Amino acid sequence: MKTPIKLALFGAGLVVAFGAVLGLARVVGSDNVAGSGTNISDMHEHHGEHDGGATGHDHAADGGAPPPGIRTAIDPRYPVGTTVLLTADHMPGMNGAQATISGAFDTTTYSVSYTPTTGGEPVVDHRWVVHEELDNPGPAPLADGTEVGLQAEHMGGMNGARATIDSSTDETVYMVDLEADGMEMTNHKWVVESEITPAR
């Protein structure tokens, strides 16, 4: 009688142990898959490290109104409604795209590097953020290397992030309506004047 009982207990123990191993494998496996998916998503959502470009775009279809306090340009080279060609490569399909000017402004515009508040890889040389999208920045222009707080919402994880200024320009800066990589965008922020050419 003792041997069948021992065998039964041994068999039950094996079932419990096997179930525990399977459960652990599911937990570890699902974490790895979720982690991989998050990293791939982050890579596609944020601007890459080369030339301020992007591997994808996480920009809203409608960029919204300009930030409060920004000055409208009085006599811009490209007035609102002008059709232009873009030479910027902030995102796929942008370089060479036809666009319509939807706003022109006089301010200081910055390229910045930051780590998104949502996590993921740091964003390097993001172009562009205007002075009015910084948190209590003081007078413009700010020096390269200055640490600032971002209030821009161009991409996920940008608003509230700490950033470092990489460079700045006082060129006229524009909002544009365009179609890039199959996505129609209105009030896209931002393109500086040197990234625009007249439409042919």
Phi, psi and omega in degrees: 000327184292323183295313177300324180294317179298317179296320179296316179295319179298317179296318179296321179297319178297319179298315180297315181297316180298318178298320179296318179297317178298317180298317179296319179299321179295317181296310181297316181298317182291325178296317181296318180295315180297318180297317180297317181298319180297315181296318179297317179298315180299320181298325182278339185272337189247153178300143181277182185271353186258119174057026179066017183276187181225150175274348179191186175227132179249022181280145176292152178298326176246115182288348177082187183286158174294157182293150179301142175091349180285142183268129175291135178293134184283316183223067184289154177298325180241094181294162177305134181098348180288136174271130185224171171248140181263141174248003178285152177234044181296333182209162180302137176084000183277316183295119181091356181286147173277140182217163176242131180292126178246356176188146179224132190220150175255114181194182171263134183243138187238147163264134185227157172241138183203163172255124182301144178293342180272002182091185181097184183289149175300147177262124185250132174059047177289126178243121008223167171227133179270160184305324183287353177260011178257152182275109180045062188280343189080190184290148177271156357272154174270147183286151173304140180092350179292136176271134184223164172258137181266138173241010179281153179234036181297324185220159179300136178082007182273314183295123180093354180283152171272140185222162174242134180285125178269319181198170179214161177212150176252018174299156170301137181244144189236150162261143182224153170257131182202169169244120181232125177054039177083004181247124177277129183233139175242146180053041177295131179249128001222162171225129179272164189301325181288353177260014183232140171230157178298146176292143181282000000 
